[in-house]
Amino acid sequence: MPSTIEVIERSAFNECSSLLEVRMDRNAELETCKIMSQAFFNCKQLTIVVIPKHLELDNFVFFGCQNLAHLDGAILKCAEFTFFGCVLLDSILFADNAQIDSKALSGSAIKNAAFLGNVEKIDII
């Protein structure tokens, strides 16, 4: 994917059964990439996502991505159920001033979260 992409639209790759990897050029011209709701919903074969930017992740972005094992990108915003069903993804990175909604990591296997600075908001039930 070219580094000029600012937004991956809602349901862009929804249930794409043969999608294995998503890689964005490391020479990112823009700082942030917004990934809208269900963009990679139920992409069961997806294993690697490399987007070397700050990520704003809407609801259900990686919902059902059971083989997702690596996400390269610092998360600035993480909405509800973003990683539900991601049973192989065990660590993620949050950008400085990250916002994390309640249930953002619900239903995932994430055990480790690193923070590049302060957390702006964490919603806890």
DSSP file (Angstrom, degrees, kcal/mol; ACC not computed):
  #  RESIDUE AA STRUCTURE BP1 BP2  ACC     N-H-->O    O-->H-N    N-H-->O    O-->H-N    TCO  KAPPA ALPHA  PHI   PSI    X-CA   Y-CA   Z-CA
    1    1 A M              0   0    0      0, 0.0    24,-2.2     0, 0.0     2,-0.1   0.000 360.0 360.0 360.0 141.5    0.0    0.0    0.0
    2    2 A P    >   -     0   0    0      0, 0.0     3,-1.2     0, 0.0    26,-0.0  -0.368 360.0-123.9 -70.0 152.2    1.3    3.5   -0.7
    3    3 A S  T 3  S+     0   0    0      1,-0.2    27,-0.7    24,-0.1    26,-0.5   0.536 101.5  76.2 -74.5  -5.6    2.3    5.7    2.2
    4    4 A T  T 3   +     0   0    0     25,-0.1     2,-0.3    24,-0.1    -1,-0.2   0.524  64.7 116.2 -83.8  -5.3   -0.1    8.4    1.1
    5    5 A I    <   +     0   0    0     -3,-1.2    25,-0.1     1,-0.2     3,-0.1  -0.489  33.9 172.7 -69.2 126.0   -3.2    6.6    2.3
    6    6 A E        +     0   0    0     -2,-0.3    28,-3.0     1,-0.3     2,-0.4   0.730  65.1  27.8-100.8 -31.6   -4.9    8.5    5.1
    7    7 A V  E     -a   34   0A   0     26,-0.2     2,-0.6    28,-0.1    -1,-0.3  -0.997  54.1-156.9-138.7 134.6   -8.1    6.4    5.6
    8    8 A I  E     -a   35   0A   0     26,-2.8    28,-2.8    -2,-0.4    31,-0.1  -0.966  40.9-128.1-105.7 114.2   -9.0    2.8    5.0
    9    9 A E    >   -     0   0    0     -2,-0.6     3,-1.9    26,-0.2     4,-0.2  -0.042  31.0 -71.8 -68.8 162.6  -12.7    2.9    4.6
   10   10 A R  T 3  S-     0   0    0      1,-0.3    28,-0.2     2,-0.1    -1,-0.2  -0.241 116.2  -2.4 -52.1 130.4  -15.4    1.0    6.4
   11   11 A S  T >  S+     0   0    0     26,-1.5     3,-1.0    25,-0.2    -1,-0.3   0.674  84.1 148.9  60.1  22.7  -15.6   -2.7    5.3
   12   12 A A  T <  S+     0   0    0     -3,-1.9    28,-0.1     1,-0.3    27,-0.1   0.873  84.1  14.1 -55.1 -42.7  -12.8   -2.2    2.8
   13   13 A F  T >  S+     0   0    0     26,-2.7     3,-2.1    -4,-0.2    -1,-0.3   0.061  89.5 165.3-120.3  22.6  -11.5   -5.7    3.1
   14   14 A N  T <  S-     0   0    0     -3,-1.0    28,-0.2     1,-0.3     3,-0.1  -0.157  74.1 -10.7 -48.7 122.3  -14.5   -7.2    5.0
   15   15 A E  T 3  S+     0   0    0     26,-3.6     2,-1.1     1,-0.2    -1,-0.3   0.786  81.3 168.6  55.2  34.4  -14.3  -11.0    4.9
   16   16 A C    X   -     0   0    0     -3,-2.1     3,-1.0    25,-0.2    29,-0.4  -0.675  16.4-167.0 -76.4 101.2  -11.5  -11.1    2.4
   17   17 A S  T 3  S+     0   0    0     -2,-1.1    -1,-0.2     1,-0.2    -2,-0.1   0.658  78.5  44.7 -72.3 -17.9  -10.7  -14.8    2.7
   18   18 A S  T 3  S+     0   0    0     -3,-0.1     2,-0.5    26,-0.1    -1,-0.2   0.413  78.3 118.1-107.7   2.4   -7.3  -14.7    0.8
   19   19 A L    <   +     0   0    0     -3,-1.0    26,-0.2     1,-0.2     3,-0.1  -0.585  28.3 164.0 -73.3 119.2   -5.8  -11.6    2.4
   20   20 A L        +     0   0    0     -2,-0.5    27,-3.3     1,-0.3    28,-1.3   0.799  58.6  14.0-103.2 -40.4   -2.6  -12.6    4.1
   21   21 A E  E     -b   48   0A   0     25,-0.2     2,-0.4    26,-0.2    -1,-0.3  -0.977  49.3-159.3-141.2 149.9   -0.6   -9.4    4.7
   22   22 A V  E     +b   49   0A   0     26,-2.2    28,-3.2    -2,-0.3     2,-0.4  -0.987  22.2 175.1-127.5 119.9   -1.1   -5.6    4.6
   23   23 A R  E     -b   50   0A   0     -2,-0.4     2,-0.4    26,-0.2    28,-0.2  -0.990  14.1-160.9-131.6 129.0    2.1   -3.6    4.3
   24   24 A M        -     0   0    0     26,-2.8     4,-0.1    -2,-0.4   -21,-0.1  -0.862  39.0 -93.0-105.8 142.1    2.4    0.1    3.9
   25   25 A D        -     0   0    0    -24,-2.2    -1,-0.1    -2,-0.4     3,-0.1  -0.228  30.3-133.3 -49.4 133.3    5.5    1.8    2.5
   26   26 A R  S    S+     0   0    0      1,-0.2     2,-1.7    25,-0.1    -1,-0.2   0.652  93.9  82.7 -69.7 -15.2    7.8    2.7    5.4
   27   27 A N  S    S-     0   0    0      2,-0.0    -1,-0.2     0, 0.0     2,-0.2  -0.355  71.9-176.4 -84.9  57.2    8.4    6.2    3.9
   28   28 A A        -     0   0    0     -2,-1.7   -24,-0.1    24,-0.2    -2,-0.1  -0.364  19.2-171.1 -63.4 123.7    5.1    7.4    5.4
   29   29 A E  S    S+     0   0    0    -26,-0.5     2,-0.3    -2,-0.2    -1,-0.2   0.769  71.5  54.1 -84.6 -28.4    4.4   11.0    4.4
   30   30 A L  S    S-     0   0    0    -27,-0.7   -25,-0.1   -25,-0.1     3,-0.0  -0.771  74.0-140.4-108.7 152.8    1.5   11.4    6.8
   31   31 A E  S    S+     0   0    0     -2,-0.3    23,-3.1    22,-0.1     2,-0.4   0.797  79.3  44.1 -82.3 -29.5    1.5   10.8   10.5
   32   32 A T  E     - c   0  54A   0     21,-0.2     2,-0.5    23,-0.0    23,-0.2  -0.926  53.7-166.5-127.8 142.3   -1.9    9.1   11.0
   33   33 A C  E     - c   0  55A   0     21,-2.7    23,-2.2    -2,-0.4     2,-0.5  -0.992  15.2-151.3-123.0 122.5   -3.9    6.4    9.3
   34   34 A K  E     -ac   7  56A   0    -28,-3.0   -26,-2.8    -2,-0.5     2,-0.6  -0.808   6.5-163.4 -92.8 130.1   -7.6    6.1   10.2
   35   35 A I  E     -ac   8  57A   0     21,-2.9    23,-2.5    -2,-0.5   -26,-0.2  -0.953  17.0-143.6-116.6 114.1   -9.0    2.6    9.8
   36   36 A M    >   -     0   0    0    -28,-2.8     3,-1.7    -2,-0.6   -25,-0.2  -0.181  37.3 -57.5 -79.2 167.5  -12.8    2.6    9.8
   37   37 A S  T 3  S-     0   0    0      1,-0.3   -26,-1.5   -27,-0.1    23,-0.2  -0.058 117.4  -3.1 -47.4 132.2  -15.2    0.1   11.3
   38   38 A Q  T >  S+     0   0    0     21,-1.4     3,-1.3   -28,-0.2    -1,-0.3   0.643  80.5 146.0  61.7  20.8  -14.9   -3.5   10.0
   39   39 A A  T <  S+     0   0    0     -3,-1.7   -26,-2.7     1,-0.3    22,-0.1   0.868  86.6  17.5 -56.2 -38.8  -12.2   -2.6    7.5
   40   40 A F  T >  S+     0   0    0     21,-1.7     3,-1.7    20,-0.2    -1,-0.3   0.009  91.3 162.6-120.1  26.2  -10.6   -6.1    8.1
   41   41 A F  T <  S-     0   0    0     -3,-1.3   -26,-3.6     1,-0.3   -25,-0.2  -0.231  71.0  -7.8 -53.7 123.9  -13.6   -7.8    9.7
   42   42 A N  T 3  S+     0   0    0     21,-3.9     2,-1.6     1,-0.2    -1,-0.3   0.776  77.4 156.4  60.2  32.3  -13.3  -11.6    9.6
   43   43 A C    X   -     0   0    0     -3,-1.7     3,-1.4    20,-0.3    24,-0.3  -0.666  19.1-177.6 -83.7  83.4  -10.2  -11.7    7.4
   44   44 A K  T 3  S+     0   0    0     -2,-1.6    23,-0.3     1,-0.3    -1,-0.2   0.676  72.8  47.6 -65.4 -22.1   -9.3  -15.1    8.8
   45   45 A Q  T 3  S+     0   0    0    -29,-0.4    -1,-0.3   -26,-0.2     2,-0.2   0.534  79.3 119.5 -96.0  -7.7   -6.1  -15.6    7.0
   46   46 A L    <   +     0   0    0     -3,-1.4    21,-0.3     1,-0.2   -25,-0.2  -0.407  27.3 161.0 -62.9 124.8   -4.6  -12.1    7.7
   47   47 A T        +     0   0    0    -27,-3.3    22,-2.6     1,-0.3    23,-1.6   0.711  55.7  35.0-115.5 -33.4   -1.3  -12.6    9.7
   48   48 A I  E     -bd  21  70A   0    -28,-1.3   -26,-2.2    21,-0.2     2,-0.4  -0.987  49.6-177.0-134.7 133.7    0.7   -9.4    9.4
   49   49 A V  E     -bd  22  71A   0     21,-2.3    23,-3.3    -2,-0.4     2,-0.6  -0.980   6.9-178.9-128.2 119.2   -0.3   -5.7    9.3
   50   50 A V  E     +bd  23  72A   0    -28,-3.2   -26,-2.8    -2,-0.4    23,-0.2  -0.926  17.1 151.5-121.6 104.7    2.5   -3.2    8.9
   51   51 A I  E     -     0   0A   0     21,-3.0     2,-3.0    -2,-0.6    23,-0.2  -0.855  31.6-155.3-132.2  94.6    1.4    0.5    8.9
   52   52 A P  E     +     0   0A   0      0, 0.0     2,-0.3     0, 0.0   -24,-0.2  -0.261  63.8  80.4 -76.0  60.2    4.3    2.6   10.2
   53   53 A K  E    S-     0   0A   0     -2,-3.0    21,-1.3    19,-0.2     2,-0.4  -0.830  94.3 -74.3-143.1 177.9    2.0    5.4   11.4
   54   54 A H  E     -cd  32  74A   0    -23,-3.1   -21,-2.7    -2,-0.3     2,-0.5  -0.726  54.3-143.5 -77.8 135.4   -0.2    6.4   14.3
   55   55 A L  E     -cd  33  75A   0     19,-2.7    21,-3.2    -2,-0.4    22,-1.8  -0.881  18.1-164.1-110.3 131.3   -3.3    4.3   13.9
   56   56 A E  E     -cd  34  77A   0    -23,-2.2   -21,-2.9    -2,-0.5     2,-0.6  -0.948  21.1-164.3-108.4 108.5   -6.9    5.4   14.8
   57   57 A L  E     -cd  35  78A   0     20,-3.1    22,-1.9    -2,-0.7   -21,-0.2  -0.845   2.3-156.8-104.7 121.0   -8.8    2.2   14.9
   58   58 A D    >   -     0   0    0    -23,-2.5     3,-1.1    -2,-0.6    21,-0.2  -0.139  44.6 -54.3 -80.9-178.7  -12.6    2.3   14.8
   59   59 A N  T 3  S+     0   0    0      1,-0.2   -21,-1.4     2,-0.1    -1,-0.2  -0.261 118.1   0.6 -59.1 141.3  -15.0   -0.5   16.2
   60   60 A F  T >  S+     0   0    0     20,-1.4     3,-0.8   -23,-0.2    -1,-0.2   0.654  79.4 146.9  60.9  21.8  -14.5   -4.0   15.0
   61   61 A V  T <  S+     0   0    0     -3,-1.1   -21,-1.7     1,-0.3    22,-0.1   0.927  83.4  17.4 -56.7 -50.4  -11.5   -3.3   12.7
   62   62 A F  T >  S+     0   0    0     20,-2.3     3,-2.1   -23,-0.1    -1,-0.3   0.090  89.2 152.0-109.8  21.9   -9.8   -6.6   13.2
   63   63 A F  T <  S+     0   0    0     -3,-0.8   -21,-3.9     1,-0.3   -20,-0.3  -0.313  73.3   8.1 -55.6 125.6  -12.8   -8.5   14.6
   64   64 A G  T 3  S+     0   0    0     20,-3.2     2,-1.9   -23,-0.2    -1,-0.3   0.563  81.6 139.1  80.3   9.2  -12.4  -12.2   13.8
   65   65 A C    X   +     0   0    0     -3,-2.1     3,-1.6    19,-0.4    23,-0.3  -0.543  23.4 171.6 -84.5  74.8   -8.9  -12.0   12.4
   66   66 A Q  T 3  S+     0   0    0     -2,-1.9    22,-0.2     1,-0.3    -1,-0.2   0.638  70.7  46.3 -66.5 -17.9   -7.9  -15.2   14.2
   67   67 A N  T 3  S+     0   0    0    -23,-0.3     2,-0.5   -24,-0.3    -1,-0.3   0.382  75.7 125.0-105.0   3.0   -4.5  -15.5   12.5
   68   68 A L    <   +     0   0    0     -3,-1.6    20,-0.4     1,-0.2    21,-0.2  -0.503  23.1 157.8 -65.4 117.5   -3.3  -11.9   13.1
   69   69 A A        +     0   0    0    -22,-2.6    21,-0.4    -2,-0.5     2,-0.4   0.550  56.0  41.4-118.3 -14.8    0.0  -12.3   14.9
   70   70 A H  E     +d   48   0A   0    -23,-1.6   -21,-2.3    19,-0.1     2,-0.5  -0.978  50.0 179.0-144.5 127.0    1.8   -9.0   14.2
   71   71 A L  E     -d   49   0A   0     -2,-0.4     2,-0.7    20,-0.3   -21,-0.2  -0.972   9.6-167.3-126.1 114.8    0.6   -5.4   14.1
   72   72 A D  E     +d   50   0A   0    -23,-3.3   -21,-3.0    -2,-0.5   -19,-0.2  -0.897  50.8  78.1-105.9 107.7    3.3   -2.8   13.4
   73   73 A G  E    S-     0   0A   0     -2,-0.7     2,-0.6   -23,-0.2    20,-0.5  -0.665  78.3-103.5 160.8 144.2    2.0    0.7   14.1
   74   74 A A  E     -de  54  93A   0    -21,-1.3   -19,-2.7    -2,-0.2     2,-0.5  -0.783  36.4-131.8 -91.8 122.9    1.4    2.8   17.2
   75   75 A I  E     +de  55  94A   0     18,-3.0    20,-2.5    -2,-0.6   -19,-0.2  -0.609  29.8 172.3 -81.2 121.5   -2.2    3.0   18.2
   76   76 A L  E    S+     0   0A   0    -21,-3.2    23,-2.3    -2,-0.5     2,-0.4   0.783  75.2  18.7 -93.9 -36.2   -3.5    6.5   18.9
   77   77 A K  E     -de  56  99A   0    -22,-1.8   -20,-3.1    21,-0.2     2,-0.4  -0.999  62.9-174.6-139.1 135.2   -7.2    5.5   19.3
   78   78 A C  E     -de  57 100A   0     21,-2.3    23,-3.0    -2,-0.4    26,-0.2  -0.945  12.6-162.9-134.6 111.2   -8.6    2.1   19.9
   79   79 A A    >   -     0   0    0    -22,-1.9     3,-1.3    -2,-0.4   -19,-0.1  -0.230  39.8 -55.3 -89.1 178.1  -12.4    1.7   19.8
   80   80 A E  T 3  S-     0   0    0      1,-0.2   -20,-1.4     2,-0.1    24,-0.3  -0.209 116.5  -1.7 -59.5 138.3  -14.7   -1.1   21.2
   81   81 A F  T >  S+     0   0    0     22,-2.1     3,-0.9   -22,-0.2    -1,-0.2   0.717  80.1 147.0  56.7  28.2  -14.1   -4.7   20.1
   82   82 A T  T <  S+     0   0    0     -3,-1.3   -20,-2.3    22,-0.3    23,-0.1   0.885  79.3  26.2 -57.9 -40.8  -11.2   -3.7   17.7
   83   83 A F  T >  S+     0   0    0     21,-1.4     3,-2.2   -22,-0.1    -1,-0.2   0.119  82.2 150.5-113.7  19.9   -9.3   -6.9   18.3
   84   84 A F  T <  S+     0   0    0     -3,-0.9   -20,-3.2     1,-0.3   -19,-0.4  -0.330  75.0  14.0 -58.6 126.7  -12.1   -9.3   19.2
   85   85 A G  T 3  S+     0   0    0     22,-3.2     2,-1.6   -22,-0.2    -1,-0.3   0.467  83.3 134.4  87.7   2.4  -11.2  -12.9   18.2
   86   86 A C    <   +     0   0    0     -3,-2.2    23,-2.0     1,-0.2    -1,-0.2  -0.644  22.1 165.3 -83.9  86.2   -7.5  -12.1   17.6
   87   87 A V        +     0   0    0     -2,-1.6    -1,-0.2     1,-0.2   -21,-0.1   0.588  69.2  45.7 -85.2 -10.9   -6.2  -15.2   19.4
   88   88 A L  S    S+     0   0    0    -20,-0.4     2,-0.7   -23,-0.3    -1,-0.2   0.614  87.4  93.5-104.0 -16.2   -2.6  -15.0   18.1
   89   89 A L        +     0   0    0    -21,-0.2    20,-0.4     1,-0.2   -20,-0.1  -0.679  43.3 164.4 -79.9 113.6   -1.9  -11.3   18.6
   90   90 A D        +     0   0    0     -2,-0.7    22,-2.4   -21,-0.4    21,-2.3   0.549  55.4  36.5-111.7  -7.4   -0.3  -11.1   22.0
   91   91 A S  E     + f   0 112A   0    -22,-0.2   -20,-0.3    20,-0.2     2,-0.3  -1.000  54.3 176.9-147.6 148.4    1.2   -7.6   22.1
   92   92 A I  E     - f   0 113A   0     20,-1.8    22,-2.3    -2,-0.3     2,-0.4  -0.928  22.5-128.6-141.9 164.8    0.4   -4.1   20.8
   93   93 A L  E     -ef  74 114A   0    -20,-0.5   -18,-3.0    -2,-0.3     2,-0.4  -0.968  15.1-155.3-121.4 129.8    2.0   -0.6   21.0
   94   94 A F  E     -ef  75 115A   0     20,-3.2    22,-2.6    -2,-0.4   -18,-0.2  -0.879  16.2-130.6-105.8 137.1    0.1    2.6   22.0
   95   95 A A  E >   -     0   0A   0    -20,-2.5     3,-1.1    -2,-0.4    22,-0.3  -0.210  43.0 -73.6 -73.2 168.7    1.2    6.0   20.9
   96   96 A D  E 3  S+     0   0A   0     20,-0.3    23,-0.2     1,-0.3    -1,-0.2  -0.435 121.6  16.8 -62.3 138.7    1.6    9.0   23.2
   97   97 A N  E 3  S+     0   0A   0     21,-2.6    22,-0.3     1,-0.2    -1,-0.3   0.824  91.1 179.1  63.7  35.9   -1.7   10.3   24.4
   98   98 A A  E <   - g   0 119A   0     20,-1.1    22,-1.8    -3,-1.1    23,-1.8  -0.290  22.0-144.8 -66.3 150.7   -3.6    7.2   23.3
   99   99 A Q  E     -eg  77 121A   0    -23,-2.3   -21,-2.3    21,-0.2     2,-0.5  -0.987  15.2-171.7-118.3 125.0   -7.3    6.8   23.8
  100  100 A I  E     -eg  78 122A   0     21,-3.1    23,-2.7    -2,-0.5   -21,-0.2  -0.959  10.9-148.4-123.7 114.9   -8.6    3.3   24.7
  101  101 A D    >   -     0   0    0    -23,-3.0     3,-1.7    -2,-0.5     4,-0.3  -0.367  34.8 -86.5 -77.1 158.2  -12.3    2.6   24.8
  102  102 A S  T 3  S+     0   0    0      1,-0.3    22,-0.1     2,-0.1    -1,-0.1  -0.362 115.9  16.4 -60.6 144.5  -13.9    0.1   27.1
  103  103 A K  T >  S+     0   0    0     20,-0.2   -22,-2.1   -23,-0.2     3,-0.7   0.575  84.2 131.9  67.0  12.3  -13.9   -3.4   25.6
  104  104 A A  T <  S+     0   0    0     -3,-1.7   -21,-1.4   -24,-0.3   -22,-0.3   0.875  83.6  29.8 -59.8 -37.7  -11.3   -2.4   23.0
  105  105 A L  T >  S+     0   0    0     -4,-0.3     3,-1.4   -23,-0.1     5,-0.3   0.320  91.9 134.7-104.3   6.3   -9.2   -5.5   23.8
  106  106 A S  T <  S+     0   0    0     -3,-0.7   -23,-0.1     1,-0.3     3,-0.1  -0.279  71.5  15.2 -59.5 136.8  -12.2   -7.6   24.7
  107  107 A G  T 3  S+     0   0    0      1,-0.3   -22,-3.2   -23,-0.2    -1,-0.3   0.667 103.9 112.2  74.9  17.5  -12.1  -11.1   23.3
  108  108 A S  S <  S-     0   0    0     -3,-1.4    -1,-0.3   -24,-0.2   -21,-0.2  -0.658  71.3-128.7-114.2 173.0   -8.5  -11.0   22.3
  109  109 A A        +     0   0    0    -23,-2.0     2,-0.2   -20,-0.4   -22,-0.1   0.187  56.0 142.6-103.3  14.9   -5.3  -12.8   23.4
  110  110 A I        +     0   0    0     -5,-0.3   -20,-0.2     1,-0.2   -19,-0.2  -0.398  13.6 162.1 -65.1 122.5   -3.4   -9.5   24.0
  111  111 A K        +     0   0    0    -21,-2.3     2,-0.4    -2,-0.2   -20,-0.2   0.615  59.0  51.2-112.5 -22.7   -1.2   -9.9   27.1
  112  112 A N  E     +f   91   0A   0    -22,-2.4   -20,-1.8     2,-0.0     2,-0.4  -0.972  54.0 176.9-126.7 130.7    1.3   -7.1   26.5
  113  113 A A  E     -f   92   0A   0     -2,-0.4     2,-0.3   -22,-0.2   -20,-0.2  -0.994  11.3-161.1-131.2 126.0    0.8   -3.4   25.8
  114  114 A A  E     -f   93   0A   0    -22,-2.3   -20,-3.2    -2,-0.4     2,-0.4  -0.821   7.1-150.7-104.7 147.1    3.6   -0.9   25.5
  115  115 A F  E     -f   94   0A   0     -2,-0.3   -20,-0.2   -22,-0.2   -19,-0.1  -0.972  11.3-157.9-122.7 129.0    3.0    2.8   25.8
  116  116 A L  S    S-     0   0    0    -22,-2.6     2,-0.3    -2,-0.4   -20,-0.3   0.361  76.2 -39.8 -84.3   5.3    5.2    5.4   24.1
  117  117 A G  S    S-     0   0    0    -22,-0.3     2,-0.1   -23,-0.2   -23,-0.1  -0.897 102.2  -2.9 172.0-141.2    4.1    8.1   26.6
  118  118 A N        -     0   0    0     -2,-0.3   -21,-2.6     1,-0.0   -20,-1.1  -0.342  55.2-129.0 -77.7 158.5    1.0    9.2   28.4
  119  119 A V  E     -g   98   0A   0    -22,-0.3     3,-0.2   -23,-0.2   -20,-0.1  -0.951  13.7-165.0-106.9 125.8   -2.4    7.8   28.0
  120  120 A E  E    S-     0   0A   0    -22,-1.8     2,-0.3    -2,-0.5   -21,-0.2   0.902  70.5  -1.1 -76.2 -41.6   -5.1   10.4   27.4
  121  121 A K  E     -g   99   0A   0    -23,-1.8   -21,-3.1     2,-0.0     2,-0.4  -0.977  50.2-178.4-155.0 133.8   -8.1    8.2   28.2
  122  122 A I  E     -g  100   0A   0     -2,-0.3     2,-0.6   -23,-0.2   -21,-0.2  -0.971  19.9-150.1-129.8 119.2   -8.9    4.7   29.2
  123  123 A D        -     0   0    0    -23,-2.7     2,-0.4    -2,-0.4   -20,-0.2  -0.795  18.1-175.9 -88.2 122.6  -12.6    3.8   29.5
  124  124 A I              0   0    0     -2,-0.6   -22,-0.1   -22,-0.1    -2,-0.0  -0.972 360.0 360.0-121.4 134.0  -13.1    1.1   32.1
  125  125 A I              0   0    0     -2,-0.4    -1,-0.1     0, 0.0    -2,-0.0   0.483 360.0 360.0 -71.4 360.0  -16.5   -0.5   32.9
